[in-house]
Structure formats: C-alpha cells, structure tokens
C-alpha cells in the first residue's frame, strides 16, 4: 500500500495521541474532518492501523522489572518454531518475542514484579516449554528510549 504525506501525518499524530478528537487531528494534518475520517477508516481497513491502545506505567501496576531473554532451541523445524511461538503467546508476562538471527534464536521481552517473580515465571512457565536448549537473561536497569515509528522522516 502506498501512503502519502497526509496518511503518514495522520499516523504520526495518532501514534503520539490516539485520543485526539477528529477535529484536532484534522487541523494538525491540514484536512477537513470528512476526508481525514475517510483516510483513518481506509488505514484501519487495510491493516495499517491495527488498533488503539493505552501506555501503562508498568511499575505502577506492580510490574517494575523488564527482563530481556535470549533463547536457543534444540530444533529449528517449522513445527518446533510454530509450537514455541504458540507457547510464548500463552504466557501473559511475555510482552514481545522475536525470531532473530545471530547466536540465539529468540529475543523475548518479559514484564515481572521482581526477581522472585521472574524465577517463578522461569520454573512454572518458560522452562516447561519443550525444546529450549539455552537461555540468557538480562534485567533492564533503565529504559532510555521508547518511541513511535519514525514515519515523518
């Protein structure tokens, strides 16, 4: 799908604040309300806009620690990768998971309350997934940046 500068402007503004009124969004991107609304609907229908969410402060809801886990699997068959992905999807603490190149197969971002909670997650959930050969965990000390996609370059 080809996106023009107005589509990109709409997406950039919505990434910053998805609660903008249609009137405010229209003014910011230089459109009237009706064409702006039509573009938003088209972007939603074509899957460019996947949904609308709220950013929640993890520490304030009891999930103060983020852990980055690098995992290596025993098998790299299509079935093993599919089943591993399904198992990760079933763990609520897993926020993101990426199949990556390099020394490890997966990079997984996990939210937990503390080190005890992470140890519980390892024992009760992660290490019960068949096929994990090796893992390496790193606790995030501080988040330095969190940004929306750089659409308006």
N, CA, C and O atoms as a GROMACS GRO file, in nm:
protein
  612
    1UNK      N    1   0.084  -0.118   0.000
    1UNK     CA    2   0.000   0.000   0.000
    1UNK      C    3   0.088   0.124   0.000
    1UNK      O    4   0.185   0.132   0.075
    2UNK      N    5   0.054   0.218  -0.083
    2UNK     CA    6   0.128   0.344  -0.091
    2UNK      C    7   0.065   0.444   0.003
    2UNK      O    8  -0.055   0.471  -0.004
    3UNK      N    9   0.145   0.500   0.092
    3UNK     CA   10   0.099   0.601   0.185
    3UNK      C   11   0.154   0.736   0.142
    3UNK      O   12   0.273   0.750   0.112
    4UNK      N   13   0.066   0.837   0.139
    4UNK     CA   14   0.114   0.970   0.104
    4UNK      C   15   0.147   1.047   0.232
    4UNK      O   16   0.135   0.995   0.343
    5UNK      N   17   0.189   1.172   0.214
    5UNK     CA   18   0.233   1.251   0.330
    5UNK      C   19   0.119   1.275   0.430
    5UNK      O   20   0.144   1.285   0.550
    6UNK      N   21  -0.006   1.284   0.381
    6UNK     CA   22  -0.119   1.304   0.472
    6UNK      C   23  -0.146   1.178   0.554
    6UNK      O   24  -0.174   1.187   0.674
    7UNK      N   25  -0.138   1.062   0.491
    7UNK     CA   26  -0.153   0.936   0.564
    7UNK      C   27  -0.046   0.927   0.674
    7UNK      O   28  -0.076   0.894   0.788
    8UNK      N   29   0.078   0.956   0.637
    8UNK     CA   30   0.188   0.949   0.733
    8UNK      C   31   0.169   1.050   0.846
    8UNK      O   32   0.200   1.021   0.961
    9UNK      N   33   0.119   1.170   0.812
    9UNK     CA   34   0.094   1.271   0.915
    9UNK      C   35  -0.015   1.224   1.012
    9UNK      O   36  -0.003   1.241   1.133
   10UNK      N   37  -0.121   1.164   0.959
   10UNK     CA   38  -0.228   1.110   1.043
   10UNK      C   39  -0.173   1.003   1.136
   10UNK      O   40  -0.201   1.004   1.256
   11UNK      N   41  -0.096   0.911   1.081
   11UNK     CA   42  -0.039   0.803   1.161
   11UNK      C   43   0.055   0.857   1.269
   11UNK      O   44   0.052   0.810   1.382
   12UNK      N   45   0.136   0.955   1.234
   12UNK     CA   46   0.229   1.014   1.331
   12UNK      C   47   0.154   1.079   1.447
   12UNK      O   48   0.190   1.060   1.563
   13UNK      N   49   0.051   1.155   1.414
   13UNK     CA   50  -0.027   1.221   1.518
   13UNK      C   51  -0.100   1.119   1.606
   13UNK      O   52  -0.104   1.134   1.728
   14UNK      N   53  -0.156   1.015   1.546
   14UNK     CA   54  -0.225   0.913   1.624
   14UNK      C   55  -0.130   0.833   1.712
   14UNK      O   56  -0.167   0.790   1.821
   15UNK      N   57  -0.007   0.813   1.665
   15UNK     CA   58   0.092   0.745   1.750
   15UNK      C   59   0.123   0.829   1.874
   15UNK      O   60   0.141   0.775   1.983
   16UNK      N   61   0.128   0.959   1.858
   16UNK     CA   62   0.155   1.047   1.971
   16UNK      C   63   0.037   1.054   2.067
   16UNK      O   64   0.056   1.056   2.189
   17UNK      N   65  -0.086   1.056   2.013
   17UNK     CA   66  -0.205   1.068   2.097
   17UNK      C   67  -0.325   1.012   2.022
   17UNK      O   68  -0.386   1.082   1.941
   18UNK      N   69  -0.358   0.888   2.048
   18UNK     CA   70  -0.470   0.822   1.979
   18UNK      C   71  -0.605   0.873   2.028
   18UNK      O   72  -0.708   0.837   1.971
   19UNK      N   73  -0.605   0.956   2.130
   19UNK     CA   74  -0.730   1.011   2.182
   19UNK      C   75  -0.764   1.147   2.123
   19UNK      O   76  -0.860   1.211   2.166
   20UNK      N   77  -0.685   1.193   2.026
   20UNK     CA   78  -0.716   1.320   1.962
   20UNK      C   79  -0.856   1.317   1.904
   20UNK      O   80  -0.900   1.216   1.848
   21UNK      N   81  -0.925   1.427   1.918
   21UNK     CA   82  -1.056   1.436   1.853
   21UNK      C   83  -1.033   1.443   1.702
   21UNK      O   84  -0.925   1.482   1.657
   22UNK      N   85  -1.132   1.405   1.626
   22UNK     CA   86  -1.122   1.412   1.480
   22UNK      C   87  -1.096   1.556   1.437
   22UNK      O   88  -1.018   1.581   1.345
   23UNK      N   89  -1.159   1.650   1.504
   23UNK     CA   90  -1.139   1.792   1.470
   23UNK      C   91  -0.993   1.834   1.493
   23UNK      O   92  -0.934   1.899   1.407
   24UNK      N   93  -0.936   1.797   1.608
   24UNK     CA   94  -0.796   1.833   1.636
   24UNK      C   95  -0.700   1.765   1.540
   24UNK      O   96  -0.607   1.826   1.489
   25UNK      N   97  -0.725   1.636   1.515
   25UNK     CA   98  -0.640   1.563   1.422
   25UNK      C   99  -0.647   1.625   1.283
   25UNK      O  100  -0.544   1.645   1.218
   26UNK      N  101  -0.766   1.655   1.237
   26UNK     CA  102  -0.784   1.716   1.105
   26UNK      C  103  -0.707   1.847   1.094
   26UNK      O  104  -0.641   1.873   0.993
   27UNK      N  105  -0.715   1.929   1.196
   27UNK     CA  106  -0.644   2.057   1.195
   27UNK      C  107  -0.492   2.036   1.191
   27UNK      O  108  -0.421   2.106   1.118
   28UNK      N  109  -0.444   1.941   1.268
   28UNK     CA  110  -0.299   1.917   1.275
   28UNK      C  111  -0.242   1.869   1.142
   28UNK      O  112  -0.128   1.901   1.109
   29UNK      N  113  -0.320   1.793   1.066
   29UNK     CA  114  -0.269   1.740   0.940
   29UNK      C  115  -0.312   1.820   0.818
   29UNK      O  116  -0.269   1.791   0.706
   30UNK      N  117  -0.395   1.921   0.839
   30UNK     CA  118  -0.434   2.009   0.730
   30UNK      C  119  -0.544   1.956   0.642
   30UNK      O  120  -0.545   1.981   0.521
   31UNK      N  121  -0.639   1.884   0.700
   31UNK     CA  122  -0.755   1.833   0.627
   31UNK      C  123  -0.883   1.877   0.698
   31UNK      O  124  -0.879   1.919   0.813
   32UNK      N  125  -0.994   1.868   0.628
   32UNK     CA  126  -1.122   1.882   0.694
   32UNK      C  127  -1.158   1.746   0.754
   32UNK      O  128  -1.097   1.644   0.722
   33UNK      N  129  -1.259   1.746   0.840
   33UNK     CA  130  -1.292   1.624   0.916
   33UNK      C  131  -1.329   1.505   0.829
   33UNK      O  132  -1.283   1.394   0.854
   34UNK      N  133  -1.412   1.526   0.728
   34UNK     CA  134  -1.461   1.414   0.647
   34UNK      C  135  -1.348   1.340   0.573
   34UNK      O  136  -1.341   1.218   0.582
   35UNK      N  137  -1.260   1.410   0.499
   35UNK     CA  138  -1.151   1.338   0.433
   35UNK      C  139  -1.054   1.272   0.533
   35UNK      O  140  -0.999   1.166   0.507
   36UNK      N  141  -1.035   1.338   0.647
   36UNK     CA  142  -0.948   1.280   0.749
   36UNK      C  143  -1.009   1.149   0.801
   36UNK      O  144  -0.939   1.048   0.813
   37UNK      N  145  -1.138   1.150   0.831
   37UNK     CA  146  -1.208   1.031   0.878
   37UNK      C  147  -1.202   0.919   0.774
   37UNK      O  148  -1.180   0.803   0.809
   38UNK      N  149  -1.221   0.954   0.647
   38UNK     CA  150  -1.214   0.853   0.540
   38UNK      C  151  -1.076   0.790   0.533
   38UNK      O  152  -1.064   0.670   0.512
   39UNK      N  153  -0.973   0.870   0.550
   39UNK     CA  154  -0.836   0.816   0.548
   39UNK      C  155  -0.812   0.723   0.667
   39UNK      O  156  -0.752   0.616   0.652
   40UNK      N  157  -0.859   0.764   0.784
   40UNK     CA  158  -0.843   0.678   0.903
   40UNK      C  159  -0.912   0.545   0.880
   40UNK      O  160  -0.854   0.440   0.908
   41UNK      N  161  -1.034   0.547   0.831
   41UNK     CA  162  -1.108   0.424   0.806
   41UNK      C  163  -1.036   0.335   0.705
   41UNK      O  164  -1.030   0.214   0.722
   42UNK      N  165  -0.983   0.396   0.599
   42UNK     CA  166  -0.909   0.320   0.498
   42UNK      C  167  -0.783   0.258   0.560
   42UNK      O  168  -0.752   0.142   0.534
   43UNK      N  169  -0.712   0.334   0.642
   43UNK     CA  170  -0.591   0.283   0.707
   43UNK      C  171  -0.625   0.167   0.802
   43UNK      O  172  -0.548   0.072   0.814
   44UNK      N  173  -0.740   0.175   0.868
   44UNK     CA  174  -0.785   0.066   0.954
   44UNK      C  175  -0.822  -0.057   0.870
   44UNK      O  176  -0.779  -0.168   0.902
   45UNK      N  177  -0.899  -0.037   0.765
   45UNK     CA  178  -0.945  -0.149   0.682
   45UNK      C  179  -0.828  -0.221   0.614
   45UNK      O  180  -0.832  -0.342   0.596
   46UNK      N  181  -0.725  -0.146   0.578
   46UNK     CA  182  -0.611  -0.207   0.511
   46UNK      C  183  -0.508  -0.261   0.609
   46UNK      O  184  -0.402  -0.309   0.568
   47UNK      N  185  -0.536  -0.253   0.738
   47UNK     CA  186  -0.449  -0.312   0.838
   47UNK      C  187  -0.327  -0.228   0.874
   47UNK      O  188  -0.240  -0.275   0.948
   48UNK      N  189  -0.319  -0.106   0.824
   48UNK     CA  190  -0.207  -0.019   0.862
   48UNK      C  191  -0.224   0.022   1.008
   48UNK      O  192  -0.129   0.016   1.086
   49UNK      N  193  -0.345   0.062   1.045
   49UNK     CA  194  -0.378   0.086   1.186
   49UNK      C  195  -0.434  -0.045   1.240
   49UNK      O  196  -0.540  -0.090   1.197
   50UNK      N  197  -0.362  -0.105   1.333
   50UNK     CA  198  -0.401  -0.235   1.386
   50UNK      C  199  -0.490  -0.224   1.509
   50UNK      O  200  -0.557  -0.321   1.545
   51UNK      N  201  -0.492  -0.109   1.573
   51UNK     CA  202  -0.573  -0.091   1.692
   51UNK      C  203  -0.530   0.034   1.766
   51UNK      O  204  -0.439   0.106   1.723
   52UNK      N  205  -0.595   0.058   1.877
   52UNK     CA  206  -0.566   0.174   1.960
   52UNK      C  207  -0.541   0.124   2.102
   52UNK      O  208  -0.617   0.042   2.154
   53UNK      N  209  -0.436   0.173   2.165
   53UNK     CA  210  -0.402   0.125   2.298
   53UNK      C  211  -0.369   0.241   2.391
   53UNK      O  212  -0.365   0.357   2.351
   54UNK      N  213  -0.346   0.205   2.516
   54UNK     CA  214  -0.304   0.299   2.619
   54UNK      C  215  -0.167   0.253   2.670
   54UNK      O  216  -0.146   0.134   2.691
   55UNK      N  217  -0.075   0.347   2.688
   55UNK     CA  218   0.053   0.314   2.751
   55UNK      C  219   0.032   0.314   2.901
   55UNK      O  220  -0.015   0.412   2.958
   56UNK      N  221   0.068   0.205   2.966
   56UNK     CA  222   0.050   0.190   3.109
   56UNK      C  223   0.188   0.189   3.175
   56UNK      O  224   0.280   0.125   3.125
   57UNK      N  225   0.202   0.260   3.286
   57UNK     CA  226   0.326   0.260   3.362
   57UNK      C  227   0.337   0.126   3.433
   57UNK      O  228   0.263   0.099   3.528
   58UNK      N  229   0.429   0.042   3.387
   58UNK     CA  230   0.441  -0.095   3.438
   58UNK      C  231   0.468  -0.099   3.588
   58UNK      O  232   0.409  -0.180   3.660
   59UNK      N  233   0.557  -0.014   3.637
   59UNK     CA  234   0.591  -0.014   3.779
   59UNK      C  235   0.469   0.018   3.865
   59UNK      O  236   0.454  -0.037   3.974
   60UNK      N  237   0.383   0.107   3.817
   60UNK     CA  238   0.267   0.148   3.897
   60UNK      C  239   0.158   0.042   3.901
   60UNK      O  240   0.064   0.054   3.980
   61UNK      N  241   0.168  -0.061   3.816
   61UNK     CA  242   0.072  -0.172   3.823
   61UNK      C  243   0.140  -0.300   3.872
   61UNK      O  244   0.090  -0.410   3.852
   62UNK      N  245   0.257  -0.282   3.937
   62UNK     CA  246   0.323  -0.396   4.001
   62UNK      C  247   0.415  -0.477   3.913
   62UNK      O  248   0.455  -0.587   3.951
   63UNK      N  249   0.451  -0.426   3.796
   63UNK     CA  250   0.543  -0.498   3.707
   63UNK      C  251   0.667  -0.411   3.686
   63UNK      O  252   0.692  -0.361   3.576
   64UNK      N  253   0.744  -0.394   3.792
   64UNK     CA  254   0.855  -0.299   3.793
   64UNK      C  255   0.976  -0.343   3.710
   64UNK      O  256   1.055  -0.259   3.669
   65UNK      N  257   0.990  -0.472   3.686
   65UNK     CA  258   1.110  -0.520   3.617
   65UNK      C  259   1.079  -0.571   3.477
   65UNK      O  260   0.980  -0.639   3.454
   66UNK      N  261   1.168  -0.536   3.386
   66UNK     CA  262   1.164  -0.589   3.250
   66UNK      C  263   1.286  -0.676   3.232
   66UNK      O  264   1.397  -0.638   3.270
   67UNK      N  265   1.265  -0.793   3.174
   67UNK     CA  266   1.375  -0.886   3.150
   67UNK      C  267   1.381  -0.915   3.001
   67UNK      O  268   1.280  -0.943   2.937
   68UNK      N  269   1.502  -0.908   2.946
   68UNK     CA  270   1.525  -0.946   2.808
   68UNK      C  271   1.587  -1.085   2.812
   68UNK      O  272   1.692  -1.105   2.874
   69UNK      N  273   1.524  -1.179   2.746
   69UNK     CA  274   1.570  -1.318   2.748
   69UNK      C  275   1.608  -1.359   2.607
   69UNK      O  276   1.530  -1.343   2.513
   70UNK      N  277   1.729  -1.412   2.593
   70UNK     CA  278   1.775  -1.470   2.467
   70UNK      C  279   1.760  -1.621   2.481
   70UNK      O  280   1.807  -1.679   2.578
   71UNK      N  281   1.696  -1.683   2.384
   71UNK     CA  282   1.670  -1.827   2.391
   71UNK      C  283   1.721  -1.898   2.266
   71UNK      O  284   1.715  -1.844   2.156
   72UNK      N  285   1.772  -2.018   2.287
   72UNK     CA  286   1.812  -2.106   2.177
   72UNK      C  287   1.731  -2.234   2.189
   72UNK      O  288   1.713  -2.288   2.298
   73UNK      N  289   1.681  -2.282   2.076
   73UNK     CA  290   1.601  -2.404   2.073
   73UNK      C  291   1.684  -2.522   2.025
   73UNK      O  292   1.785  -2.505   1.956
   74UNK      N  293   1.639  -2.641   2.061
   74UNK     CA  294   1.703  -2.765   2.014
   74UNK      C  295   1.679  -2.788   1.866
   74UNK      O  296   1.767  -2.834   1.793
   75UNK      N  297   1.557  -2.754   1.822
   75UNK     CA  298   1.517  -2.782   1.684
   75UNK      C  299   1.472  -2.654   1.617
   75UNK      O  300   1.417  -2.564   1.681
   76UNK      N  301   1.496  -2.646   1.486
   76UNK     CA  302   1.454  -2.529   1.409
   76UNK      C  303   1.355  -2.568   1.299
   76UNK      O  304   1.341  -2.497   1.199
   77UNK      N  305   1.288  -2.680   1.318
   77UNK     CA  306   1.188  -2.721   1.221
   77UNK      C  307   1.071  -2.623   1.225
   77UNK      O  308   1.050  -2.554   1.325
   78UNK      N  309   0.997  -2.618   1.117
   78UNK     CA  310   0.880  -2.530   1.112
   78UNK      C  311   0.783  -2.561   1.227
   78UNK      O  312   0.728  -2.470   1.289
   79UNK      N  313   0.764  -2.689   1.253
   79UNK     CA  314   0.672  -2.729   1.360
   79UNK      C  315   0.723  -2.683   1.496
   79UNK      O  316   0.645  -2.633   1.577
   80UNK      N  317   0.853  -2.700   1.523
   80UNK     CA  318   0.910  -2.659   1.652
   80UNK      C  319   0.898  -2.508   1.671
   80UNK      O  320   0.862  -2.462   1.780
   81UNK      N  321   0.927  -2.432   1.568
   81UNK     CA  322   0.917  -2.287   1.577
   81UNK      C  323   0.772  -2.243   1.598
   81UNK      O  324   0.745  -2.152   1.677
   82UNK      N  325   0.679  -2.308   1.528
   82UNK     CA  326   0.538  -2.275   1.543
   82UNK      C  327   0.490  -2.305   1.684
   82UNK      O  328   0.424  -2.222   1.747
   83UNK      N  329   0.523  -2.422   1.735
   83UNK     CA  330   0.479  -2.462   1.869
   83UNK      C  331   0.542  -2.373   1.977
   83UNK      O  332   0.476  -2.337   2.074
   84UNK      N  333   0.669  -2.336   1.958
   84UNK     CA  334   0.733  -2.248   2.054
   84UNK      C  335   0.664  -2.111   2.054
   84UNK      O  336   0.640  -2.054   2.160
   85UNK      N  337   0.633  -2.059   1.938
   85UNK     CA  338   0.561  -1.932   1.928
   85UNK      C  339   0.426  -1.937   1.996
   85UNK      O  340   0.386  -1.843   2.064
   86UNK      N  341   0.354  -2.046   1.977
   86UNK     CA  342   0.224  -2.063   2.043
   86UNK      C  343   0.239  -2.067   2.194
   86UNK      O  344   0.158  -2.009   2.266
   87UNK      N  345   0.342  -2.135   2.242
   87UNK     CA  346   0.364  -2.144   2.386
   87UNK      C  347   0.395  -2.006   2.445
   87UNK      O  348   0.346  -1.972   2.553
   88UNK      N  349   0.474  -1.926   2.375
   88UNK     CA  350   0.505  -1.791   2.423
   88UNK      C  351   0.380  -1.705   2.426
   88UNK      O  352   0.362  -1.626   2.519
   89UNK      N  353   0.294  -1.718   2.326
   89UNK     CA  354   0.170  -1.640   2.321
   89UNK      C  355   0.082  -1.666   2.443
   89UNK      O  356   0.005  -1.579   2.483
   90UNK      N  357   0.093  -1.784   2.502
   90UNK     CA  358   0.009  -1.822   2.615
   90UNK      C  359   0.062  -1.768   2.748
   90UNK      O  360  -0.004  -1.784   2.851
   91UNK      N  361   0.178  -1.705   2.749
   91UNK     CA  362   0.237  -1.653   2.873
   91UNK      C  363   0.212  -1.502   2.878
   91UNK      O  364   0.272  -1.428   2.802
   92UNK      N  365   0.124  -1.457   2.966
   92UNK     CA  366   0.088  -1.315   2.970
   92UNK      C  367   0.207  -1.222   2.997
   92UNK      O  368   0.209  -1.109   2.949
   93UNK      N  369   0.303  -1.268   3.072
   93UNK     CA  370   0.419  -1.184   3.106
   93UNK      C  371   0.509  -1.156   2.985
   93UNK      O  372   0.588  -1.062   2.987
   94UNK      N  373   0.497  -1.238   2.882
   94UNK     CA  374   0.575  -1.216   2.760
   94UNK      C  375   0.510  -1.103   2.682
   94UNK      O  376   0.398  -1.116   2.634
   95UNK      N  377   0.582  -0.992   2.670
   95UNK     CA  378   0.530  -0.874   2.602
   95UNK      C  379   0.559  -0.877   2.453
   95UNK      O  380   0.475  -0.839   2.372
   96UNK      N  381   0.679  -0.921   2.418
   96UNK     CA  382   0.722  -0.927   2.279
   96UNK      C  383   0.814  -1.047   2.263
   96UNK      O  384   0.884  -1.085   2.357
   97UNK      N  385   0.813  -1.104   2.145
   97UNK     CA  386   0.903  -1.215   2.114
   97UNK      C  387   0.941  -1.204   1.968
   97UNK      O  388   0.856  -1.185   1.881
   98UNK      N  389   1.069  -1.216   1.942
   98UNK     CA  390   1.121  -1.203   1.806
   98UNK      C  391   1.208  -1.324   1.773
   98UNK      O  392   1.293  -1.364   1.852
   99UNK      N  393   1.187  -1.382   1.656
   99UNK     CA  394   1.278  -1.480   1.599
   99UNK      C  395   1.389  -1.398   1.536
   99UNK      O  396   1.364  -1.314   1.449
  100UNK      N  397   1.513  -1.421   1.580
  100UNK     CA  398   1.624  -1.334   1.539
  100UNK      C  399   1.738  -1.414   1.477
  100UNK      O  400   1.747  -1.536   1.492
  101UNK      N  401   1.825  -1.342   1.408
  101UNK     CA  402   1.948  -1.403   1.357
  101UNK      C  403   2.055  -1.387   1.463
  101UNK      O  404   2.039  -1.311   1.558
  102UNK      N  405   2.165  -1.461   1.448
  102UNK     CA  406   2.276  -1.446   1.541
  102UNK      C  407   2.293  -1.568   1.630
  102UNK      O  408   2.255  -1.679   1.593
  103UNK      N  409   2.350  -1.545   1.747
  103UNK     CA  410   2.385  -1.653   1.839
  103UNK      C  411   2.264  -1.720   1.905
  103UNK      O  412   2.272  -1.835   1.946
  104UNK      N  413   2.153  -1.648   1.914
  104UNK     CA  414   2.032  -1.701   1.977
  104UNK      C  415   1.920  -1.705   1.874
  104UNK      O  416   1.927  -1.640   1.770
  105UNK      N  417   1.818  -1.782   1.905
  105UNK     CA  418   1.704  -1.795   1.814
  105UNK      C  419   1.595  -1.691   1.841
  105UNK      O  420   1.532  -1.641   1.748
  106UNK      N  421   1.574  -1.660   1.967
  106UNK     CA  422   1.466  -1.570   2.006
  106UNK      C  423   1.516  -1.463   2.102
  106UNK      O  424   1.605  -1.487   2.183
  107UNK      N  425   1.457  -1.345   2.090
  107UNK     CA  426   1.471  -1.240   2.189
  107UNK      C  427   1.331  -1.216   2.243
  107UNK      O  428   1.238  -1.190   2.167
  108UNK      N  429   1.318  -1.224   2.374
  108UNK     CA  430   1.187  -1.216   2.438
  108UNK      C  431   1.191  -1.108   2.546
  108UNK      O  432   1.283  -1.105   2.628
  109UNK      N  433   1.092  -1.019   2.545
  109UNK     CA  434   1.081  -0.915   2.648
  109UNK      C  435   0.970  -0.955   2.743
  109UNK      O  436   0.857  -0.983   2.701
  110UNK      N  437   1.002  -0.957   2.872
  110UNK     CA  438   0.912  -1.006   2.975
  110UNK      C  439   0.894  -0.900   3.083
  110UNK      O  440   0.990  -0.832   3.119
  111UNK      N  441   0.771  -0.885   3.135
  111UNK     CA  442   0.742  -0.794   3.246
  111UNK      C  443   0.712  -0.877   3.370
  111UNK      O  444   0.626  -0.965   3.367
  112UNK      N  445   0.782  -0.846   3.479
  112UNK     CA  446   0.762  -0.916   3.606
  112UNK      C  447   0.769  -0.816   3.721
  112UNK      O  448   0.814  -0.703   3.704
  113UNK      N  449   0.725  -0.860   3.838
  113UNK     CA  450   0.726  -0.773   3.955
  113UNK      C  451   0.868  -0.754   4.009
  113UNK      O  452   0.906  -0.643   4.047
  114UNK      N  453   0.945  -0.861   4.012
  114UNK     CA  454   1.079  -0.857   4.071
  114UNK      C  455   1.153  -0.986   4.036
  114UNK      O  456   1.103  -1.067   3.958
  115UNK      N  457   1.271  -1.006   4.094
  115UNK     CA  458   1.350  -1.125   4.062
  115UNK      C  459   1.281  -1.254   4.106
  115UNK      O  460   1.290  -1.356   4.037
  116UNK      N  461   1.214  -1.251   4.220
  116UNK     CA  462   1.141  -1.371   4.263
  116UNK      C  463   1.030  -1.407   4.164
  116UNK      O  464   1.009  -1.524   4.133
  117UNK      N  465   0.962  -1.305   4.116
  117UNK     CA  466   0.856  -1.328   4.018
  117UNK      C  467   0.914  -1.385   3.890
  117UNK      O  468   0.854  -1.473   3.827
  118UNK      N  469   1.032  -1.336   3.850
  118UNK     CA  470   1.096  -1.389   3.730
  118UNK      C  471   1.137  -1.535   3.751
  118UNK      O  472   1.121  -1.617   3.661
  119UNK      N  473   1.190  -1.566   3.867
  119UNK     CA  474   1.229  -1.705   3.897
  119UNK      C  475   1.107  -1.796   3.891
  119UNK      O  476   1.115  -1.908   3.839
  120UNK      N  477   0.993  -1.748   3.943
  120UNK     CA  478   0.868  -1.824   3.936
  120UNK      C  479   0.826  -1.846   3.790
  120UNK      O  480   0.788  -1.956   3.752
  121UNK      N  481   0.834  -1.741   3.710
  121UNK     CA  482   0.798  -1.750   3.568
  121UNK      C  483   0.886  -1.853   3.497
  121UNK      O  484   0.836  -1.933   3.418
  122UNK      N  485   1.016  -1.850   3.525
  122UNK     CA  486   1.105  -1.948   3.463
  122UNK      C  487   1.064  -2.090   3.498
  122UNK      O  488   1.048  -2.175   3.410
  123UNK      N  489   1.046  -2.116   3.628
  123UNK     CA  490   1.014  -2.252   3.674
  123UNK      C  491   0.877  -2.299   3.627
  123UNK      O  492   0.863  -2.411   3.578
  124UNK      N  493   0.777  -2.213   3.641
  124UNK     CA  494   0.639  -2.254   3.616
  124UNK      C  495   0.595  -2.246   3.471
  124UNK      O  496   0.503  -2.316   3.430
  125UNK      N  497   0.660  -2.161   3.394
  125UNK     CA  498   0.611  -2.141   3.258
  125UNK      C  499   0.718  -2.158   3.151
  125UNK      O  500   0.708  -2.248   3.067
  126UNK      N  501   0.819  -2.074   3.153
  126UNK     CA  502   0.914  -2.072   3.042
  126UNK      C  503   0.989  -2.204   3.027
  126UNK      O  504   0.997  -2.258   2.917
  127UNK      N  505   1.044  -2.256   3.136
  127UNK     CA  506   1.123  -2.379   3.126
  127UNK      C  507   1.038  -2.504   3.111
  127UNK      O  508   1.092  -2.614   3.097
  128UNK      N  509   0.908  -2.488   3.113
  128UNK     CA  510   0.820  -2.602   3.085
  128UNK      C  511   0.791  -2.615   2.936
  128UNK      O  512   0.729  -2.712   2.892
  129UNK      N  513   0.835  -2.517   2.858
  129UNK     CA  514   0.817  -2.524   2.714
  129UNK      C  515   0.922  -2.622   2.660
  129UNK      O  516   1.041  -2.602   2.683
  130UNK      N  517   0.880  -2.725   2.588
  130UNK     CA  518   0.977  -2.822   2.537
  130UNK      C  519   1.069  -2.759   2.431
  130UNK      O  520   1.027  -2.674   2.353
  131UNK      N  521   1.193  -2.803   2.431
  131UNK     CA  522   1.284  -2.766   2.324
  131UNK      C  523   1.378  -2.651   2.351
  131UNK      O  524   1.457  -2.616   2.263
  132UNK      N  525   1.372  -2.591   2.470
  132UNK     CA  526   1.467  -2.483   2.500
  132UNK      C  527   1.601  -2.545   2.536
  132UNK      O  528   1.611  -2.623   2.631
  133UNK      N  529   1.705  -2.511   2.460
  133UNK     CA  530   1.839  -2.563   2.486
  133UNK      C  531   1.917  -2.471   2.580
  133UNK      O  532   1.989  -2.518   2.668
  134UNK      N  533   1.904  -2.339   2.559
  134UNK     CA  534   1.985  -2.245   2.636
  134UNK      C  535   1.911  -2.112   2.648
  134UNK      O  536   1.836  -2.072   2.559
  135UNK      N  537   1.934  -2.045   2.761
  135UNK     CA  538   1.876  -1.911   2.777
  135UNK      C  539   1.976  -1.821   2.847
  135UNK      O  540   2.063  -1.866   2.922
  136UNK      N  541   1.961  -1.692   2.822
  136UNK     CA  542   2.042  -1.590   2.888
  136UNK      C  543   1.947  -1.475   2.920
  136UNK      O  544   1.876  -1.426   2.832
  137UNK      N  545   1.947  -1.432   3.046
  137UNK     CA  546   1.855  -1.327   3.089
  137UNK      C  547   1.931  -1.202   3.128
  137UNK      O  548   2.038  -1.208   3.188
  138UNK      N  549   1.874  -1.087   3.092
  138UNK     CA  550   1.930  -0.958   3.131
  138UNK      C  551   1.817  -0.873   3.186
  138UNK      O  552   1.715  -0.854   3.120
  139UNK      N  553   1.834  -0.821   3.308
  139UNK     CA  554   1.736  -0.730   3.365
  139UNK      C  555   1.762  -0.590   3.314
  139UNK      O  556   1.876  -0.544   3.314
  140UNK      N  557   1.657  -0.524   3.270
  140UNK     CA  558   1.668  -0.386   3.223
  140UNK      C  559   1.685  -0.297   3.346
  140UNK      O  560   1.603  -0.301   3.438
  141UNK      N  561   1.791  -0.217   3.347
  141UNK     CA  562   1.815  -0.127   3.459
  141UNK      C  563   1.739   0.004   3.443
  141UNK      O  564   1.690   0.062   3.541
  142UNK      N  565   1.730   0.051   3.319
  142UNK     CA  566   1.660   0.176   3.291
  142UNK      C  567   1.624   0.178   3.144
  142UNK      O  568   1.704   0.142   3.058
  143UNK      N  569   1.503   0.222   3.115
  143UNK     CA  570   1.463   0.239   2.976
  143UNK      C  571   1.509   0.377   2.931
  143UNK      O  572   1.472   0.479   2.991
  144UNK      N  573   1.588   0.380   2.826
  144UNK     CA  574   1.644   0.506   2.779
  144UNK      C  575   1.558   0.573   2.673
  144UNK      O  576   1.560   0.695   2.658
  145UNK      N  577   1.482   0.493   2.599
  145UNK     CA  578   1.403   0.550   2.492
  145UNK      C  579   1.287   0.458   2.460
  145UNK      O  580   1.300   0.336   2.460
  146UNK      N  581   1.173   0.519   2.434
  146UNK     CA  582   1.057   0.448   2.380
  146UNK      C  583   0.993   0.544   2.281
  146UNK      O  584   0.947   0.652   2.319
  147UNK      N  585   0.990   0.506   2.157
  147UNK     CA  586   0.946   0.598   2.053
  147UNK      C  587   0.842   0.535   1.962
  147UNK      O  588   0.839   0.414   1.945
  148UNK      N  589   0.758   0.619   1.905
  148UNK     CA  590   0.670   0.570   1.798
  148UNK      C  591   0.753   0.548   1.671
  148UNK      O  592   0.869   0.588   1.664
  149UNK      N  593   0.694   0.485   1.573
  149UNK     CA  594   0.763   0.463   1.445
  149UNK      C  595   0.801   0.597   1.382
  149UNK      O  596   0.722   0.691   1.388
  150UNK      N  597   0.918   0.606   1.322
  150UNK     CA  598   0.962   0.732   1.259
  150UNK      C  599   0.901   0.749   1.119
  150UNK      O  600   0.969   0.727   1.019
  151UNK      N  601   0.776   0.788   1.114
  151UNK     CA  602   0.703   0.794   0.988
  151UNK      C  603   0.732   0.920   0.907
  151UNK      O  604   0.736   0.915   0.784
  152UNK      N  605   0.753   1.031   0.973
  152UNK     CA  606   0.775   1.159   0.905
  152UNK      C  607   0.923   1.190   0.905
  152UNK      O  608   0.971   1.266   0.989
  153UNK      N  609   0.998   1.131   0.811
  153UNK     CA  610   1.144   1.149   0.805
  153UNK      C  611   1.179   1.260   0.710
  153UNK      O  612   1.296   1.290   0.692
   0.00000   0.00000   0.00000
